[in-house]
Amino acid sequence: MKTLVICIWGLFRLCLSGSGGRAGLICFGAVLALNLAGVYISVRMIAWYAAFYNALQKMDAAAALTQIGVFLILIALGSGQALLAIWVRKIGIMHWRKALTSAMLDAWLNSRAHWRLAHAGHPDNHIDNPDQRIAEDCEIFVRRLLNEALDVITMVVGLFTYFSVLWSLSTFSLPLGFIGLDVEIPRYMVWAAPVYVLLSSLATHVLGARLMTLNMEQQHREADFRYALSRLRETSSAVSLQAGEPAERRILDQRFGRIVDNWRHLIRREFIVGCFIRPYMMSTMRLPLFLAAPAYFAGNVTLGGLMQLNVAFQQVTQTMSWFIFSYHDLAEFVSAARRLDGFRIRMGDAARAPSGIAVTHGDVERLETRGLALTSPHGGVIARIPDFTVSRGETVWLRGASGRGKSTLFKALAGMWRHGEGHIVCPSGRTMFLPQHPYLPLGDLHQAAVYPARLLAEGEMARPGERAFTIAEAEALLQLVGLGGRAATWAPASAETACAHGRCIAHSSPQGLSGGEQQRLMLARVLASAPDWVFLDEATSALDREAERELFQLLRRRLPGATLVIVTHRPPPLSGPVRTIDLSWAEPEEAVDVARLRAATA
C-alpha cells in the first residue's frame, strides 16, 4: 500500500507541473465546490420528503402543491449543479492529462531514453508498448484520479452531513425482546448503516482482488494486438511481395486469442463480483424501510418521518459504499498507475544508465577514438576499433565487411551505444548522422526534406534563433536531390487530411518512394541542416553508382568545409584522396587514391 501511495503521489506531482497543472487544480477546486453544493441540495431533498409525505398523510392539498413547487426548484438546482460539475471536471481532466502526457513525452524523448528502452539488453529492462502507456494510461490515470479524488472528498463531507441528519431522525430504539433479550439498541438506524456497508466492502474486496491484475494483463494484450496490426500496415509491401498474409494472419490470430483468453477470466471475475454488488445496490433502496418499520408501527415516526429516514439512510449507505460501487474503476486506476510508474522509473534508469564508453565533447576540431571496444548488452565483444583521428574538413571512409561492427560504431559515435570501453572525443560544431534506413516523419515531402527543422506555413515568420524553412526553400532542396517532381504527389491540404486518407508519408512511403528516393530525401536534409560534420552509415547504398557520385559531388559543392565520415562496405565515388580506416582487420590507416582502390576492389 505504501508503494502504491508513493507511486500515485509521484504521478500526481507530474499532473500539477506547468500551466496545465495549475489550471487543472482550479477546475478541481471548482468541481469540489459544486459537489459540496450538491450535498446541500441532497440535505434539502431529505427535508422535502418529510414535508411532502406529511402533507399527504394530513390530506393537505395546498401544502402538497407547495412542496411540488419546492421539488421542481430542487430538481432544477440539482440538474444544473451536476451538469456544470461534469463539464468543469472534463476540462480539468484534459488540463492534467496534457501536463502528465507532456512530462512523459519529455522523459521518453530526453537523453534518448526511447531508443535505450527499445534496445534494452535484459528483458527486465524492456518496456512493452510505450505508445499505449503514454496515449491511454495517462488518460485513464488522470480521469480516474480526478473522479475518485473528488468522490472521496465529497464522500467524507457528505458522510458527516448525512450521519448528522440520520442521528437527528433516529431518536428511537430497537428492543430485542423478540429474540429473548431484555436489551434495547438506541439509534439503531445509525449503527446499522456502517456495519452493513463495512461487511459488504470486505466481501467485495475478497471477491474482486484479482480484477487489478486481470485489467493490467488485458491492457497489455490489447496493446500487443494493436502493435501487430500497425506493424503489418507499415510493412504491407514486404508482406505482399513474400505472400506472407497467411503467416501474418496466424500471428494476429494468436495475439487476439490471448486477448480472448484473458477476457474470459476478466468477465468471469466481474460476474462473480457483480453477483454480490448488484443485489447490494438494489437492497440499499429498500433496507431502510424494513429497518424503520418497527418504529413506524410503534407510532414513533410519521409517514413523512419514515420516508425521511429512508432517504437519509440511503444517502449514508450509498456514500459509504463508494468503495464497493467504484471497485472496478479503482482496479483500472491502480493498474494504470502501476504501469505508468514502471514506465517512468525505467525511463529514468535508461537516462541515468552508466556508459562504459567515455564520450568527451570539447572545443576541438577533430574526432578521436582511443582504446574503443564495442560489446553487446550482455558483454560479448562486437568489435575492437583501431585508434583513429579525423580532422575538420576531411573525407574518411570507414571500410569493413558486413558484421564487423560498422553500424554499432556509428551509434557509438552518435552517443547512443554505451556498451563497451574506451574513449571518444567529439568535435565542436553541428553534427548530423544519416542511417541506412531513413526516418520519414508525418507530413508531406516538404516537411520531410527539412526535418527536424520546422516548415513554415504560408506567411508565417520564423522565431528568433529558430531554424525553419519556407515551402519554396524546401522545394528547392528537393529539386537539388532529384525529387522535385515527387513533391506534388505528396501535397495534401493538411497533415490531418493526409493521415485520414492513409497518405501520411510515414505510412505510404514504402509504396510511394523507392529506397533510393528515400536516401535522396535524407541528403536533402543534410543540405538543409548544413552541418559541420556528416556521418553516413550506408546512406547511399540504394543508389546506383552514377547517382551516388552526383549526390556526393553535390554535398562537396554545397558544403565544402564539412567533414564526411562514410561508413560503407564499398568505396565512396568521390574524386580526390579519401582516407580509409579498415575495420575488417584493424590495419593502420592509409591514404589511398579512390580511383585506384575502386579498380583494386572491383
Buried (B, 14 or more C-beta within 10 A) or exposed (E): EEEEEEBBEBBBEBBBBBEBBEBBBBBBEBBBEBBBBBBEBBBBBBBBBBBBBBBBEEEEEEBBEBBEEBBEEBEEBBEEBBEBBEEBBBBBBBBBBBBBBBBBEEBBEEBBBBBBBEBBBEEEBEBEBBEBBBEBBBBBBBBBBBBBBBBEBBBEBBBEBBBEBBBEBBEBBBBEEEEEEEEEBEBBBBEBBBEBBEEBBEBBBEBBEBBBBBBBBBBBBBBBBBBBBEEBEBEBEEBEEEEBEEEBEEBBEEBBEBBEEBBEBBEEBBEBBBEBBEEBBEEBEEBBBEBBEBBBEEEBBBBBBBBBBBBBBBBBBBBBBBBBBBBBBBBBBBBBBBBBBEBBEBBEBBBEBEEBBEBEEEEBBBBBBEEBBBBEEEEEEBBBBBBBBBBBEBBBBBBBEEEBBBBBBBBBBBBBBBBBBBBBBBBBBEBBBBBBBBEBEBBBBBBBBBBEBBBBEEEEEEEEEEEBBBBEBBBBBBEBBBBBEBBEEBEBEEBEEBBEEEBBBBBBBBEBBEBBBBBBBBBBBBBBBBBBBBBBBBBBBBBEEEBBBBBBEBBBEBBEEBBBBBBBBBBBBBEEEBBBBBBBEBEEBEEBEBEEBBEEEE
